[in-house]
Amino acid sequence: MTHHIAFLGTGIMGAPMAANLIKAGFTINRDFRPGAPIRNFVKDLDTVLATAGEIGLPQLPIVKAVRDVFKALYDQGHERWDHSAFLLYLEKMNAPTRLGDKANTPPER
């Protein structure tokens, strides 16, 4: 698995934010304590979609798809979890596949 992560760091995932996420190991370590909570992503993506509609761009399918994933996680009670919890959505789609063998680290209440 480490080799796959190292490979990702050679492309666009080598950007500073992505590199920090990879180095921090949020996804591999299943640490979903918030750096950027999902509730912020839903709010921001709702704003993007509303603003786009107001200026005559009612169709932003990729933005809407990403928003819908984060909204689904929000509705499942993960609104305080870090955006890396996107992994949970991917795992649900690809069950029974699961990344890593560690327990999830949710945000503190």
C-alpha positions as CSV (number, residue, x, y, z in Angstrom):
1,M,0.0,0.0,0.0
2,T,2.8,2.4,0.8
3,H,4.2,2.1,-2.7
4,H,0.8,3.1,-4.1
5,I,0.7,6.2,-1.9
6,A,4.2,7.1,-2.9
7,F,3.3,6.8,-6.6
8,L,0.3,9.2,-6.1
9,G,2.7,11.8,-4.7
10,T,4.5,12.0,-8.0
11,G,1.5,13.6,-10.0
12,I,-1.1,16.1,-9.1
13,M,-1.4,14.5,-5.7
14,G,2.1,15.9,-5.1
15,A,0.5,19.4,-4.6
16,P,1.1,20.8,-1.1
17,M,-2.4,20.1,0.3
18,A,-2.5,16.5,-1.1
19,A,1.1,15.8,0.0
20,N,0.2,17.0,3.5
21,L,-2.8,14.6,3.6
22,I,-0.7,11.7,2.4
23,K,2.1,12.4,4.8
24,A,-0.3,12.8,7.7
25,G,-1.7,9.5,6.9
26,F,-5.3,10.5,7.6
27,T,-6.8,8.0,5.1
28,I,-4.4,5.1,5.8
29,N,-4.7,5.5,9.5
30,R,-8.5,6.0,9.3
31,D,-8.2,9.2,11.3
32,F,-11.3,11.2,10.5
33,R,-10.9,14.0,13.1
34,P,-11.6,17.2,11.3
35,G,-9.1,19.4,9.6
36,A,-11.9,20.4,7.2
37,P,-15.2,19.0,8.4
38,I,-17.7,17.7,6.0
39,R,-20.4,20.2,7.1
40,N,-18.2,23.0,5.7
41,F,-17.8,21.2,2.4
42,V,-21.6,20.8,2.1
43,K,-22.2,24.5,2.9
44,D,-19.5,25.7,0.5
45,L,-20.5,23.4,-2.4
46,D,-24.2,24.5,-1.9
47,T,-22.9,28.1,-2.2
48,V,-21.0,27.3,-5.4
49,L,-24.1,25.6,-6.9
50,A,-26.4,28.5,-5.9
51,T,-24.0,31.1,-7.2
52,A,-23.4,29.3,-10.5
53,G,-27.2,29.1,-11.0
54,E,-27.5,32.8,-10.3
55,I,-25.0,33.7,-13.0
56,G,-26.5,31.4,-15.6
57,L,-24.5,28.2,-15.0
58,P,-27.2,25.9,-13.7
59,Q,-25.4,22.6,-14.6
60,L,-22.2,21.8,-12.8
61,P,-22.4,18.0,-12.7
62,I,-19.1,17.2,-11.1
63,V,-19.5,19.8,-8.4
64,K,-23.0,18.4,-7.7
65,A,-21.8,14.8,-7.6
66,V,-19.1,15.7,-5.1
67,R,-21.7,17.7,-3.1
68,D,-24.0,14.8,-3.1
69,V,-21.4,12.4,-1.7
70,F,-20.5,14.8,1.1
71,K,-24.3,15.4,1.8
72,A,-24.8,11.6,2.0
73,L,-21.9,11.4,4.6
74,Y,-23.4,14.4,6.4
75,D,-26.9,12.7,6.5
76,Q,-25.2,9.5,7.9
77,G,-24.0,11.5,10.9
78,H,-20.4,12.3,9.7
79,E,-20.9,16.1,9.5
80,R,-18.1,16.7,11.9
81,W,-15.7,14.2,10.3
82,D,-12.8,15.3,8.1
83,H,-13.3,15.3,4.4
84,S,-11.0,12.3,4.1
85,A,-14.1,10.4,5.3
86,F,-14.9,10.3,1.6
87,L,-13.1,7.0,1.9
88,L,-16.1,5.6,3.8
89,Y,-18.4,6.4,0.8
90,L,-16.0,4.7,-1.5
91,E,-15.7,1.7,0.7
92,K,-19.5,1.4,0.9
93,M,-19.6,1.4,-2.9
94,N,-16.9,-1.2,-3.1
95,A,-17.9,-3.4,-0.1
96,P,-16.4,-5.6,1.3
97,T,-13.1,-3.8,0.4
98,R,-11.7,-1.8,3.2
99,L,-8.4,0.2,3.3
100,G,-6.3,-0.7,6.3
101,D,-7.0,-2.8,9.4
102,K,-7.2,0.0,12.0
103,A,-10.3,1.2,13.6
104,N,-11.8,4.5,12.5
105,T,-10.8,7.5,14.6
106,P,-13.9,9.7,14.7
107,P,-14.0,13.3,15.9
108,E,-14.3,13.9,19.6
109,R,-17.8,14.8,20.7
